[in-house]
Amino acid sequence: MTEHKFSFDGVMLGDTLPPLVKEAVSRIQLVRYAGASGDFNPLHTVTAIGEKAGFGGVIAHGMLIMGFAAEAIANWVPNRCLRRFGVRFVGPTRPGDVITITGRVAAKRIDNGENLISCEVTATDQNGEIKLAGSFDAALPAGRA
């Protein structure tokens, strides 16, 4: 991404975030995430529980996938610019899924003296199935860098 993308005038509607492709989600990653987050729900680590819940096995923590989306956003927009970030979880992510985060600029506006861009962000698996859909706002400096 070129430097001019970090100015309000340099960003255009429809501009896209560089896609972020994560390595396949692994069971070890889920156990490590459980430990780091404190979320020890067995749905994320015990196959029998995931099967009993109707998921056909374990599923990834939704917040792990949200973290992937946050990583993609932070790779494109400086953290100091982020004003809002929200998601909804659309589908379960399973071990072996390769998650790709994409996004685009959906709107530009000036609000309370800040030059804001509103962007959509999506996480999909290797089959194109949506796992997470969200949006974020970022305040950018005026002008063209």
Secondary structure, 3 states (H helix, E strand, C coil): CCHHHHCCCCCCCCCECCCEECCCCCHHHHHHHHHHHCCCCHHHCCHHHHHHCCCCCCCCCHHHHHHHHHHHHHHHCCHHHEEEEEEEECCCCCCCCCCEEEEEEEEEEEECCEEEEEEEEEEECCCCCEEEEEEEEEEECCCCC
